[in-house]
Amino acid sequence: MAARADGELTPARATPLGQDEGARSVSSSGTATDVGSADDSVDDKDDLKSKMMLLWAERKNTDLEQNLRESKNEKEALKAQVVELQAELHAVRAVSIEEHGQMVAAIEAKRLSQETAEEAKQHADRLRTKMRTMQGKNEGLVKEVKILQLKLEEAILRTEDTSGTAELIAQLEKTHAAYKDKIALLTEKNTQLINKNDELTAKHFAASETIKKNESDVNFYRAKCENKEHDIDRLKSNIANMRKEKQERESSIKITKANVAYYITCLDMADAGYRHFTCAHDNLGNVPDGRNTTQQAKAFTVATMLFKEWQHDKYFIEQYIQTRVYQVEHHRAHEKVNQGRGDFSENIYNTFLAVDKTRNATISGF
């Protein structure tokens, strides 16, 4: 209801707000393309717009129905008031005419009864005042009837407006039905997309698990490869050391073999009792005269030379001790059973002690 300038309430005409916006929303949603995720986004927007339009249409429909009921009720009430006021107006007119006749008759009666002019005048004034009052009341009733007639006309116009509203409601119901159908299609499409999304999610999860496993395997084999590289580097270093040690051992073996050959030769000459030269020469083709040294070598001397060459070798000393202990223990064992013609172990033991003392060797284990 809207307020008029004279204080009366006039019915507000129902304006189909949102109709153009709904059309524009439908138009804008209809221009979306069906490409990838953009289509899904547009469909979601259209779905939301459709739901909002439906909510607006339902609320507008409810408001219009409420306004229509109120307009009808107000129209009926105004009709009843008009009928009532018209009846009251007729009654007032009848009473006024009757009272007017009565007043005229009273005046005439007063005049005929030869009342004083003053009393007649006062009584006439009172009658005229009452008549004016009745006329004012009659005019007020006429005015009120006119106002009610205007309200009735406005109610009739409002009823006519509600016919347009009914057409709008019918149009909105059609739009509502169309949106329901579209929502059903969108719901079905959304269900298909959800199922597809679940399927893709499952595939993605399986692929992710496979990738994680592959990454774990890659990391494992990368670490294993790195460890192998470290092992290879270590083995290469060991091989290089072993090759170096082998070369050193081969060189040492060659030297040892050469020394063994030399000492065997010396032992042979010592066993024969020869005196041999011990001087060193760069070239035997040009031996300087008078520069020579000789030696009457004995087996002890040759053995001591060989011992001193290896006395700092731990393995050699171990074998040296074990050999001497074994010889003494071997002779002792034979002495217990009186077998063989070997010398006494005591003599061999004493000889070893004397020789080792000369060589500054400490031998234990006997």
C-alpha positions in Angstrom: 0.0 0.0 0.0 1.3 3.5 -0.8 0.3 6.8 0.9 -1.5 9.5 -1.2 -1.1 13.2 -0.7 -4.5 13.5 1.2 -3.5 10.8 3.7 -5.4 7.9 2.1 -3.7 4.6 1.3 -3.6 3.5 -2.4 -2.7 0.0 -3.6 0.9 -0.3 -4.9 0.9 -1.8 -8.4 2.9 -5.1 -8.7 5.9 -4.4 -10.8 7.5 -7.6 -12.3 10.9 -6.9 -10.8 13.6 -9.5 -11.8 11.8 -10.4 -15.0 14.4 -8.6 -17.2 17.2 -9.9 -14.9 15.9 -13.4 -15.2 15.8 -13.0 -19.0 19.3 -11.6 -19.0 20.5 -14.5 -16.6 18.9 -17.1 -18.9 20.4 -15.4 -21.9 23.9 -15.1 -20.3 23.8 -18.7 -19.1 22.7 -19.8 -22.6 25.9 -18.4 -24.2 28.2 -20.7 -22.1 30.3 -23.2 -24.1 30.6 -26.9 -23.4 34.4 -27.0 -23.1 36.2 -28.8 -20.3 36.0 -27.3 -16.8 34.6 -23.9 -18.1 31.4 -25.8 -19.1 31.2 -27.2 -15.6 31.7 -23.7 -14.1 29.0 -22.2 -16.4 26.6 -25.0 -15.6 27.1 -24.5 -11.9 26.5 -20.7 -12.3 23.3 -21.4 -14.4 22.2 -23.9 -11.7 22.7 -21.3 -9.0 21.0 -18.6 -11.1 18.1 -21.0 -11.8 17.7 -21.8 -8.1 17.8 -18.1 -7.2 15.2 -17.3 -9.9 13.0 -20.0 -8.6 13.3 -18.8 -5.0 12.5 -15.2 -6.2 9.6 -16.4 -8.3 8.1 -18.5 -5.5 8.5 -15.7 -3.0 7.0 -13.2 -5.6 4.2 -15.6 -6.3 3.5 -15.9 -2.6 3.5 -12.1 -2.1 1.2 -11.6 -5.1 -1.2 -14.2 -3.9 -1.2 -12.6 -0.4 -1.7 -9.1 -2.0 -4.6 -10.5 -4.2 -6.3 -12.0 -1.1 -5.8 -8.7 0.8 -7.2 -6.7 -2.2 -10.2 -9.0 -2.4 -10.9 -8.8 1.3 -10.4 -5.0 1.3 -12.7 -4.7 -1.8 -15.4 -6.7 0.0 -15.0 -4.6 3.1 -15.2 -1.3 1.1 -18.4 -2.6 -0.7 -19.9 -3.3 2.7 -18.9 0.1 4.0 -20.4 1.8 0.9 -23.6 -0.1 1.3 -23.8 0.8 5.0 -22.9 4.5 4.4 -25.5 4.7 1.5 -28.1 3.3 3.8 -27.1 5.7 6.6 -27.1 8.5 4.0 -30.7 7.7 3.0 -31.7 7.4 6.6 -30.1 10.8 7.4 -31.8 12.4 4.4 -35.1 10.9 5.5 -34.6 12.1 9.0 -33.6 15.6 7.8 -36.6 15.9 5.6 -38.9 14.7 8.4 -37.2 17.0 10.9 -37.4 19.9 8.4 -41.1 19.4 8.0 -41.5 19.2 11.7 -39.6 22.4 12.3 -41.6 24.2 9.6 -44.8 22.9 11.2 -43.5 23.9 14.7 -42.7 27.4 13.4 -46.1 27.7 11.9 -47.7 26.4 15.1 -45.8 28.9 17.2 -46.7 31.6 14.9 -50.3 30.5 15.0 -50.2 30.2 18.7 -49.2 33.9 18.8 -46.1 33.5 20.7 -44.1 36.5 21.2 -42.0 37.5 18.3 -38.9 37.2 20.4 -39.6 33.6 21.4 -40.5 32.7 17.9 -37.3 34.3 16.7 -35.2 32.4 19.2 -36.9 29.2 18.4 -36.5 29.8 14.7 -32.8 30.5 15.3 -32.4 27.2 17.2 -34.2 25.4 14.4 -32.0 27.0 11.8 -28.9 26.1 13.7 -30.0 22.5 14.1 -30.9 22.5 10.4 -27.4 23.7 9.5 -25.9 21.1 11.7 -28.0 18.4 10.0 -27.0 19.8 6.6 -23.3 19.7 7.7 -23.7 16.1 8.8 -25.4 15.3 5.6 -22.6 16.9 3.6 -20.0 15.0 5.7 -21.8 11.7 5.0 -21.9 12.6 1.2 -18.1 13.3 1.3 -17.4 10.1 3.2 -19.5 8.2 0.6 -17.5 9.8 -2.2 -14.2 8.8 -0.4 -15.5 5.2 -0.1 -16.5 5.2 -3.7 -13.0 6.3 -4.6 -11.5 3.6 -2.5 -13.9 1.2 -4.1 -12.8 2.3 -7.6 -9.1 1.9 -6.5 -9.9 -1.6 -5.2 -11.5 -2.4 -8.5 -8.4 -1.0 -10.3 -6.2 -3.1 -8.0 -8.3 -6.1 -8.9 -7.7 -5.4 -12.5 -4.0 -5.1 -11.7 -4.1 -8.5 -10.0 -5.4 -9.9 -13.3 -2.1 -8.7 -14.9 -0.3 -10.2 -11.9 -2.1 -13.5 -12.5 -0.7 -13.4 -16.1 2.7 -12.7 -14.6 2.3 -15.6 -12.2 1.3 -17.9 -15.1 4.4 -16.7 -17.0 6.5 -17.3 -13.9 5.0 -20.8 -13.5 6.0 -21.6 -17.0 9.5 -20.2 -16.4 9.5 -22.2 -13.1 8.6 -25.4 -15.0 11.3 -24.7 -17.6 13.8 -24.1 -14.8 12.7 -27.3 -13.1 13.4 -29.2 -16.4 16.7 -27.5 -16.8 17.6 -28.3 -13.2 16.7 -31.9 -13.8 19.0 -32.0 -16.8 21.8 -30.2 -14.9 21.3 -32.6 -11.9 21.6 -35.6 -14.2 24.7 -34.1 -15.9 26.1 -33.2 -12.5 25.6 -36.8 -11.3 27.4 -38.0 -14.4 30.2 -35.5 -13.8 30.4 -36.7 -10.1 30.7 -40.3 -11.2 33.3 -39.4 -13.8 35.1 -37.3 -11.2 35.0 -40.3 -8.8 36.4 -42.6 -11.6 39.1 -40.1 -12.4 39.9 -39.6 -8.7 40.3 -43.4 -8.3 42.5 -43.5 -11.4 44.5 -40.5 -10.2 44.9 -42.2 -6.8 46.1 -45.4 -8.4 48.5 -43.5 -10.6 49.7 -41.5 -7.6 50.4 -44.7 -5.7 52.2 -46.1 -8.7 54.3 -42.9 -9.0 55.0 -43.0 -5.3 56.1 -46.6 -5.5 58.2 -45.8 -8.6 59.7 -42.8 -6.9 60.4 -45.0 -3.8 62.0 -47.6 -6.1 64.0 -44.9 -7.9 65.2 -43.5 -4.6 66.1 -47.0 -3.4 68.0 -47.9 -6.5 69.6 -44.4 -6.6 70.8 -44.9 -3.1 71.9 -48.4 -3.9 73.6 -47.1 -7.0 75.4 -44.5 -4.9 76.4 -47.1 -2.4 77.7 -49.3 -5.3 79.6 -46.3 -6.6 81.1 -45.9 -3.2 81.9 -49.6 -3.2 83.3 -49.4 -6.7 85.5 -46.4 -5.6 86.6 -48.3 -2.5 87.3 -51.5 -4.6 89.1 -49.4 -7.2 91.2 -48.0 -4.4 91.7 -51.4 -2.9 92.6 -52.8 -6.3 95.1 -49.9 -6.8 96.6 -50.6 -3.4 96.7 -54.3 -4.1 98.3 -53.7 -7.5 100.8 -51.5 -5.8 101.4 -54.1 -3.1 101.6 -56.8 -5.7 104.2 -54.8 -7.6 106.1 -54.2 -4.4 105.8 -57.9 -3.4 106.8 -59.0 -6.9 109.8 -56.6 -6.7 110.5 -57.9 -3.2 110.2 -61.5 -4.4 112.6 -60.8 -7.2 115.1 -59.3 -4.8 114.6 -62.2 -2.4 115.1 -64.7 -5.2 118.2 -62.9 -6.3 119.4 -62.8 -2.7 118.6 -66.5 -2.2 120.5 -67.3 -5.3 123.4 -65.2 -4.1 123.4 -66.8 -0.6 123.2 -70.3 -2.0 126.2 -69.6 -4.1 128.0 -68.2 -1.1 127.0 -71.3 0.9 128.4 -73.6 -1.9 131.7 -71.7 -1.9 131.8 -71.7 1.9 131.1 -75.5 2.0 134.0 -76.0 -0.4 136.3 -73.7 1.6 136.9 -71.1 -1.1 137.9 -67.6 -0.4 135.9 -65.3 -2.7 136.0 -61.6 -3.6 133.4 -59.4 -1.8 134.4 -56.0 -3.4 131.8 -54.2 -5.6 132.5 -53.0 -9.1 130.4 -50.9 -11.6 131.9 -52.7 -14.6 133.9 -55.9 -14.5 135.5 -55.0 -17.8 137.6 -52.4 -16.1 138.5 -53.7 -12.6 141.0 -51.3 -10.9 144.2 -52.9 -9.8 144.7 -53.3 -6.0 141.2 -52.4 -5.0 139.7 -55.7 -3.8 138.4 -57.4 -0.7 138.1 -61.2 -0.1 136.4 -63.4 2.5 136.7 -67.0 3.7 133.0 -67.4 4.1 131.4 -69.9 6.5 127.8 -71.1 6.6 127.3 -69.0 9.8 128.4 -65.9 8.1 126.1 -66.4 5.1 123.2 -67.2 7.4 123.8 -64.1 9.5 123.9 -61.9 6.3 120.5 -63.4 5.3 119.1 -62.9 8.8 120.0 -59.3 9.0 118.5 -58.6 5.7 115.0 -59.8 7.0 115.3 -59.2 10.7 112.8 -56.3 10.6 110.2 -58.3 8.8 107.6 -59.5 11.3 106.5 -62.6 9.3 110.1 -63.6 8.8 110.9 -63.4 12.5 107.7 -65.4 13.3 108.7 -68.1 10.8 112.4 -68.0 12.1 111.2 -68.6 15.7 108.7 -71.3 14.8 111.4 -73.2 12.7 113.9 -73.1 15.5 111.3 -74.2 18.1 110.1 -77.0 15.8 113.7 -78.3 15.3 114.4 -78.5 19.0 111.0 -80.0 19.8 111.4 -82.5 17.0 114.7 -83.8 18.4 113.3 -83.9 21.9 110.4 -86.1 20.7 112.8 -88.6 19.1 114.9 -88.6 22.3 112.0 -89.9 24.2 111.7 -93.0 22.1 115.4 -93.5 21.4 115.0 -93.4 17.7 117.5 -92.1 15.0 121.0 -90.8 15.0 120.1 -87.1 15.3 122.0 -84.9 17.6 120.7 -84.1 21.1 118.1 -81.3 21.3 120.1 -79.7 24.1 123.1 -79.2 21.9 120.9 -77.7 19.1 119.1 -75.5 21.6 122.4 -74.1 23.0 123.8 -73.5 19.5 120.6 -71.6 18.6 120.9 -69.4 21.7 124.6 -68.7 21.0 124.0 -67.8 17.4 121.0 -65.6 18.1 122.9 -63.8 20.8 125.6 -63.0 18.3 122.9 -61.8 15.9 121.2 -59.8 18.7 118.0 -61.8 18.3 115.7 -62.7 21.2 114.2 -66.1 20.6 111.5 -67.4 22.9 109.1 -70.4 22.9 111.5 -73.3 23.6 
